[in-house]
């Protein structure tokens, strides 16, 4: 965008003359990132019926270019908030804050977006207090992840946490490992209801990890890319919602394929095979232990085989390709493979 036009747009913005901005940019033959963002800002500020949806549409057109721009995320959050899309708004303001820490406006809108999300869920904000690690425990968990699983370059922050606060650490591919590692951070704040005869083994606390191919699109909100993260979050809360526990060899049936892009429909917990044995357990300041498990998605037939036999026998059938999630991998328990 030419500097002269940019100065004129900013002047109109200061005078609240949003219609002139809209008319000028909408009639331009060519648009770039800056012009699209200024147009979206004008629609946001004009605030008439349909304007917020138009702003969202415009910002989505340049979403690839805006991922590292805190203003892009702020404007998307603003449009989503006033379009009553509070979960998307909170996510956008969270990203804006990660890129521009200390932005008071982004923090304000993040807080009120969370309040609206709680209101929609019928949750009284004054009553919910999620279980969380102490500061010393969080330090221990972060050190364990970094030392044993890898340095994480970003965190998928959870916006609403009515029971536990589950963030997901994202460890990028490296020279040693050509795949992403995603690890929950917060599940272990809850002590699971482990059978009395197993208490001596310190299995009450856990965190979960998955491995994804290097080309997996972690920036997309589309379900075909997001379902592994959703799977982690559902598993992390299962011990609370069902008053149960999760440990090695446990399987969980999703009841249907995780997404239309795959027939994988369940999962099993195993020790972190792709890592050193030291990754298995994090000793906490109070001498309790947080057990780390790797999650591998399963097909219906593999779930049934495990229930009829056991986890060890199922793993003996499988190759290492199950350790890195592939939505269309081989089904190791199809009759043609077992015969």
Secondary structure, DSSP 8 states (H G I E B T S, - for coil): --HHHHHHHHHHHHTT-HHHHHHHHHT-S---HHHHHHHHHHHHHH--TTHHHHHHHHHHHTHHHHTT-HHHHHHHHHHHHHTT-HHHHHHHHHHHHHHSTT-HHHHHHHHHHHHHHHHHTT--TTT---B---HHHHHHHHHHHHHHT---SEEE--S--SSB--EEEEE---SS-SEEEEEEESGGGS-----GGGGGG--SEEEEEEEEETT--TT--SHHHHHHHHHHHHHHHHHHHTT----TT-EEE-SS-SSTT----EEEEEE-TTS-GGGSEEE-TTS-EEEEEEEEEE-HHHHHHHHHS-HHHHHHH--GGGGSB-TT---TTSHHHH-
